């Protein structure tokens, strides 16, 4: 029996909130957003490459062998014999081109830079979302496991009451019905315990799947220190919104997209302006090797300056500018709506946290009263004044109060984490 208990204990893997949070930041959704950020980073490099010198080298060598051929201009003309020829060709070209003035290239680089900023903030937003989901699943497991402990305590209490009721019956101080009623209540409590253990196993599998563990892992949630700390007050709405405007990745991402839309308008309008580019090329070629490697011969150097100006594009440029302006307006409206949505979310999170702080206090008071009531009912029963119904009622109320105390304190931690995530300041400690 002892070895079985020891094996079961060794099979359980303790897991802390910090471990869950770290693993949640690597959730699939967060990794996908990080890949989008990396793709945006490479896109910026690609766009900026057009602003840098473009260097191209080309080396070509060929050798042609032509056999002797007969050539006749018309049927009665004499046949001319073209002798066989062997001819080589070597050619080397080096070219450099540099954009001197192209407002569209600079504007497009600004668009890509803003889009990279937006992608980075969106990746951070998704990491926060994944982390909060991990926090919720961790506390769901902790809730289920602590609720299991509460129900186990009720089963133990019911077992002790069965022993007491049967002893009192044997002593002739209680009726047989009291002992039978106590056994029925014990059976119901054992059923409730089995159901709670199944729920704990389910929440354990859900958490394991989220953090990349085997779903068959038997995890034991370790309560963080914040769970026993006195709950602090909720921040004011103005303080929370000030933090959200500076830290909430979603708002920063929409702000970056608005900046990208503004740069896109500038890029579209740049089509009205001329472009200037410069080029330099070096060319050398020869039919044989010897003159090819004589650096004093067989070469040419060409410099160029090109000015281009699309004076009329059939109203295509004006249409592109108008489309960019419309996209800018859409981005601005989206940002305004996002700010309102975040404000509503922050306010609701603050109200939920304020209510939960009060609930925790009331739950602690109720638990103390329920414990006193159960002790009083048991004492009355032992004295022969109470009944099994009174005991059962007190047990149920005490268990309910204990479960509410556990759940309310965990709900407080989740509410605080949700508020911190809403303002973009999900710190390393949930209760901080």
C-alpha positions in Angstrom: 0.0 0.0 0.0 2.8 2.4 0.9 4.7 1.6 -2.2 1.6 2.3 -4.4 1.1 5.6 -2.7 4.8 6.5 -3.2 4.6 5.5 -6.9 1.5 7.7 -7.4 3.2 10.6 -5.7 6.3 10.2 -7.9 4.2 10.1 -11.0 2.8 13.6 -10.3 4.7 16.5 -11.8 4.5 19.8 -9.9 4.2 22.8 -12.1 4.3 26.5 -11.2 2.5 29.5 -12.6 5.8 30.9 -13.9 6.5 27.7 -15.9 3.0 27.8 -17.4 3.4 31.5 -18.4 6.8 30.8 -20.0 5.5 27.8 -21.9 2.4 29.8 -23.0 4.5 32.5 -24.6 5.6 29.7 -27.0 2.1 28.6 -27.8 1.3 27.9 -31.5 -0.6 31.2 -31.9 2.3 33.2 -30.5 4.8 31.4 -32.8 2.7 32.1 -35.8 2.6 35.8 -35.0 6.4 35.8 -34.5 6.8 34.3 -38.0 4.6 37.1 -39.4 6.9 39.6 -37.7 10.0 37.9 -39.2 8.3 37.9 -42.6 7.6 41.7 -42.2 11.3 42.2 -41.2 12.5 40.5 -44.4 10.0 42.5 -46.4 11.5 45.8 -45.1 15.0 44.6 -46.0 13.7 43.8 -49.5 12.1 47.2 -50.0 15.1 49.1 -48.6 17.4 47.2 -51.0 16.1 49.3 -53.9 17.7 52.3 -52.1 21.2 50.7 -52.1 23.6 50.4 -55.0 22.8 47.6 -57.4 25.9 45.8 -58.6 25.9 43.2 -61.3 28.7 41.1 -62.7 28.4 39.0 -65.9 31.2 36.9 -67.4 30.4 35.0 -70.6 32.7 32.7 -72.6 31.9 30.8 -75.8 33.7 29.0 -78.6 32.1 28.3 -82.0 33.4 25.7 -84.4 31.9 25.9 -88.0 32.7 23.2 -90.5 33.3 23.8 -94.2 30.1 24.7 -96.0 28.9 25.0 -99.7 27.1 28.2 -100.5 25.2 28.9 -103.8 23.4 32.2 -104.3 21.0 30.7 -107.0 20.8 27.4 -108.9 22.9 28.3 -111.9 25.5 30.3 -109.9 28.8 28.7 -109.0 29.2 27.0 -105.6 31.3 28.9 -103.1 33.0 26.9 -100.5 33.1 28.6 -97.1 36.0 27.3 -95.2 35.8 26.0 -91.6 36.2 28.5 -88.9 36.9 28.4 -85.2 36.0 31.5 -83.2 36.0 32.2 -79.5 34.2 35.0 -77.6 35.0 36.3 -74.1 32.9 39.1 -72.5 32.9 40.6 -69.0 30.4 43.3 -67.9 30.3 45.0 -64.5 27.4 47.4 -63.9 26.4 49.6 -61.0 23.1 51.5 -60.7 22.1 53.8 -57.9 18.8 55.6 -57.3 19.5 59.3 -56.8 16.0 60.6 -56.4 12.9 58.4 -56.1 10.4 59.6 -53.4 8.3 56.5 -53.9 11.1 54.2 -52.8 11.6 56.2 -49.6 7.9 56.3 -48.9 7.5 52.5 -49.5 10.4 51.9 -47.1 8.4 54.0 -44.5 5.3 51.8 -45.2 7.3 48.6 -44.7 8.9 50.0 -41.5 5.5 50.9 -40.0 4.2 47.5 -41.0 7.1 45.8 -39.3 6.3 47.8 -36.1 2.7 46.7 -36.4 3.7 43.1 -36.8 6.0 43.3 -33.8 3.2 44.7 -31.6 0.7 42.2 -32.9 3.2 39.4 -32.0 3.4 40.9 -28.5 -0.4 41.1 -28.3 -0.7 37.4 -29.3 1.9 36.5 -26.7 0.0 38.3 -24.0 -3.2 36.5 -25.2 -1.5 33.1 -25.1 0.0 33.9 -21.7 -3.4 34.9 -20.2 -4.9 31.7 -21.6 -2.2 29.7 -19.9 -2.8 31.6 -16.6 -6.5 30.8 -16.9 -5.9 27.1 -17.5 -3.4 26.9 -14.7 -5.8 28.4 -12.2 -8.6 26.2 -13.5 -6.4 23.2 -12.6 -5.6 24.7 -9.3 -9.3 25.4 -8.7 -10.2 21.8 -9.6 -7.5 20.4 -7.4 -8.3 22.5 -4.4 -12.0 21.8 -4.8 -11.0 18.1 -4.8 -9.3 18.7 -1.4 -12.4 20.4 -0.1 -14.7 17.5 -1.1 -12.2 15.0 0.2 -12.4 16.8 3.6 -16.2 16.5 3.4 -15.9 12.8 2.6 -13.6 12.4 5.7 -16.1 14.3 7.8 -18.9 12.1 6.6 -16.9 9.0 7.4 -16.3 10.2 10.9 -20.0 11.1 11.2 -21.0 7.6 10.1 -18.8 6.1 12.8 -20.2 8.5 15.4 -23.8 7.8 14.3 -23.4 4.0 14.4 -21.7 4.2 17.8 -24.5 6.3 19.2 -27.0 3.8 17.7 -25.2 0.9 19.3 -25.3 2.8 22.6 -29.0 3.2 22.3 -28.8 7.0 22.1 -29.8 7.3 18.3 -32.1 5.6 15.9 -31.1 3.2 13.2 -32.4 5.7 10.6 -29.7 8.2 11.7 -26.9 5.7 10.9 -28.5 4.8 7.6 -29.0 8.5 6.6 -25.3 9.1 7.5 -24.2 6.3 5.2 -26.4 7.6 2.3 -24.8 11.1 2.7 -21.4 9.5 2.7 -22.2 7.7 -0.6 -23.3 10.9 -2.2 -20.1 12.6 -1.1 -18.0 9.9 -2.5 -19.9 10.2 -5.8 -19.2 14.0 -5.8 -15.5 13.3 -5.1 -15.3 11.0 -8.1 -16.9 13.6 -10.3 -14.6 16.3 -9.0 -11.5 14.1 -9.6 -12.7 13.5 -13.2 -13.0 17.3 -13.7 -9.5 17.8 -12.3 -8.1 15.2 -14.7 -9.9 17.0 -17.6 -8.5 20.5 -16.6 -5.0 18.9 -16.3 -5.2 17.5 -19.8 -6.3 20.9 -21.2 -3.4 22.7 -19.5 -0.9 20.0 -20.6 -2.1 20.4 -24.3 -1.7 24.2 -24.1 1.9 24.2 -22.8 3.1 21.4 -25.0 3.2 18.6 -22.5 1.8 15.1 -23.0 -1.9 15.2 -22.3 -1.5 12.1 -20.1 0.8 14.1 -17.8 -0.3 14.2 -14.2 0.4 17.9 -13.3 0.1 19.3 -9.8 -0.5 23.1 -9.8 1.7 24.8 -7.3 -0.1 27.8 -5.7 1.8 31.1 -6.3 2.7 33.3 -3.4 0.2 35.9 -4.6 -2.7 33.6 -3.8 -2.1 34.1 -0.1 -1.3 37.8 -0.2 -3.9 40.3 0.7 -5.8 41.4 -2.4 -4.8 44.9 -3.4 -7.3 47.5 -4.7 -8.1 47.9 -8.4 -6.5 50.9 -10.2 -8.5 53.9 -11.3 -9.8 54.0 -14.9 -7.7 57.0 -15.8 -4.5 55.3 -14.5 -5.4 52.1 -16.4 -6.1 53.8 -19.6 -2.9 55.9 -19.4 -1.0 52.6 -19.2 -3.0 51.0 -22.0 -2.3 53.9 -24.4 1.4 53.4 -23.8 1.6 49.7 -23.4 -1.3 47.9 -25.0 0.2 46.2 -28.1 -3.1 46.2 -30.0 -3.4 50.0 -29.8 0.3 50.4 -30.8 -0.2 48.0 -33.7 -3.2 49.9 -35.0 -1.2 53.2 -34.6 1.6 51.7 -36.7 -0.8 50.6 -39.4 -2.2 54.1 -39.4 1.3 55.4 -39.9 1.8 52.9 -42.7 -1.3 54.1 -44.4 -0.1 57.7 -44.2 3.2 56.7 -45.8 1.3 54.8 -48.5 -0.4 58.0 -49.4 3.0 59.7 -49.8 4.2 56.8 -51.9 1.2 57.1 -54.2 1.7 60.8 -54.6 5.4 60.3 -55.4 4.3 59.0 -58.8 3.7 62.6 -59.8 7.4 63.5 -59.3 10.3 62.7 -61.5 12.9 60.0 -60.7 16.7 60.3 -61.1 19.1 57.3 -61.3 22.8 57.0 -62.1 24.6 54.1 -63.7 28.2 53.1 -64.4 29.2 50.1 -66.4 32.5 48.5 -67.5 32.6 46.2 -70.5 35.4 44.3 -72.1 35.4 41.5 -74.7 37.6 39.7 -77.1 37.7 36.8 -79.5 40.8 35.3 -77.9 42.3 35.0 -74.5 45.5 37.1 -75.1 43.9 40.5 -75.8 41.2 39.8 -73.3 43.7 39.9 -70.5 45.5 42.9 -71.9 44.1 45.6 -69.6 45.0 48.4 -71.9 42.7 47.2 -74.7 39.3 45.7 -75.3 37.4 47.7 -72.7 34.8 50.5 -72.5 33.4 52.5 -69.6 29.9 54.0 -69.7 28.4 56.4 -67.3 24.7 57.3 -67.4 22.2 59.6 -65.7 18.6 58.9 -66.3 15.7 61.2 -65.5 12.2 59.8 -65.8 8.9 61.5 -65.4 5.5 60.0 -66.0 3.5 63.1 -67.1 0.2 61.3 -67.7 -0.8 57.8 -66.8 -4.4 57.9 -67.9 -5.6 58.9 -64.4 -4.1 55.7 -62.9 -1.9 57.8 -60.5 -4.8 59.9 -59.2 -6.8 56.7 -58.7 -4.0 55.1 -56.7 -3.7 58.3 -54.6 -7.4 58.3 -53.9 -7.3 54.6 -52.9 -4.4 55.3 -50.5 -6.3 58.2 -48.9 -9.3 56.0 -48.5 -7.1 53.3 -46.9 -5.7 55.9 -44.5 -9.2 57.0 -43.4 -10.1 53.4 -42.8 -7.0 52.9 -40.7 -7.7 56.0 -38.7 -11.3 54.9 -38.0 -10.1 51.4 -37.0 -7.7 53.0 -34.5 -10.4 55.1 -33.0 -12.7 52.2 -32.6 -9.9 50.1 -31.1 -9.3 52.8 -28.5 -13.0 52.7 -27.6 -13.0 48.9 -27.4 -10.0 48.9 -25.2 -11.5 51.5 -23.0 -14.6 49.4 -22.6 -12.6 46.3 -21.9 -10.4 48.1 -19.3 -13.5 49.5 -17.5 -15.2 46.1 -17.4 -12.1 44.5 -16.1 -11.7 47.1 -13.4 -15.3 46.7 -12.3 -14.9 42.9 -12.3 -11.8 43.1 -10.1 -13.5 45.5 -7.7 -16.4 43.1 -7.3 -14.1 40.1 -6.9 -12.2 41.8 -4.1 -15.5 42.2 -2.2 -16.5 38.7 -3.0 -13.2 37.3 -1.5 -13.9 39.2 1.7 -17.4 38.0 2.0 -16.5 34.4 1.1 -13.9 34.3 3.9 -16.5 35.5 6.4 -19.1 33.0 5.2 -16.6 30.2 5.5 -15.8 31.0 9.1 -19.6 31.1 9.9 -20.2 27.8 8.1 -17.3 26.1 10.0 -18.7 27.3 13.3 -22.2 26.2 12.3 -21.0 22.7 11.5 -19.1 22.4 14.8 -22.2 23.5 16.6 -24.5 21.0 14.7 -22.1 18.1 15.5 -22.0 19.0 19.1 -25.8 19.1 19.3 -26.0 15.7 17.6 -23.5 14.2 20.0 -25.7 15.6 22.9 -28.8 14.0 21.3 -30.4 17.3 20.5 -29.7 17.6 16.8 -30.6 15.5 13.8 -28.8 14.1 10.8 -30.6 16.6 8.6 -29.1 19.4 10.6 -25.6 17.8 10.3 -26.1 17.4 6.5 -27.3 20.9 6.1 -24.3 22.2 8.0 -21.9 20.0 6.0 -23.4 21.1 2.7 -23.1 24.8 3.7 -19.6 24.4 5.0 -18.5 22.7 1.7 -20.2 25.3 -0.4 -18.6 28.1 1.5 -15.2 26.4 1.3 -15.6 26.0 -2.5 -16.7 29.5 -2.9 -13.7 30.8 -0.9 -11.3 28.8 -3.1 -13.0 29.8 -6.4 -13.4 33.5 -5.4 -9.7 33.8 -4.6 -8.7 32.2 -7.8 -11.2 34.2 -9.7 -9.6 37.3 -8.2 -6.2 36.3 -9.6 -7.7 35.7 -13.0 -9.5 39.0 -12.9 -6.3 40.9 -12.0 -4.4 39.1 -14.8 -7.1 39.9 -17.3 -7.0 43.6 -16.3 -3.2 43.6 -16.6 -3.4 42.0 -20.0 -6.1 44.5 -21.1 -3.7 47.4 -20.3 -0.8 45.6 -21.9 1.1 45.3 -18.6 0.9 41.6 -17.8 3.9 41.5 -15.3 5.8 38.5 -14.0 3.6 38.2 -11.0 -0.2 38.1 -11.3 -0.9 39.9 -8.1 1.6 42.7 -8.7 
